[in-house]
Amino acid sequence: MKLSTKGRYGLRALIDLAEHSEDGPVSTASISARQELSERYLEQLMSMLKKAGLVRSVRGAGGGYVLAKKMEEISAGDVLRALEGSLEPVECAGLEPDGACKAADSCVTKYVWKRINESISRTVDEISLDQLVEESKKKGCSDADRSACRN
């Protein structure tokens, strides 16, 4: 499984938003400047995160985005699914309840795919936004030189 820039940049943007939203809404322009991301692309990502109920927009002077939930209630999995869709690296018809796979009863590999899918979901769902913000602070990612913190 390989995440696209949507997932990678969106997660970075949400961490940045969480770090800087203590004083109110955060503009996409400020996130864009700090993260060195295209503001236009960032707007698209924020729209997707808004649709998923993870952020909300505030209009007017001093407007921008704020988290729609507490940091500890947002997981990396929530963010990645909102931006990427399914995180399953393998789609297996044998795992579907409708029985679309003719070999499902005798197929052993479906258990490998099921375990991989469950492991990925469990891992990203266990990582909360507040943990990522704390990790960012430990690594000094909120300082001027953030290049070591970008992926």
Order of alpha helices (4+ residues) and beta strands (2+ residues): alpha-alpha-alpha-beta-beta-alpha-alpha-alpha
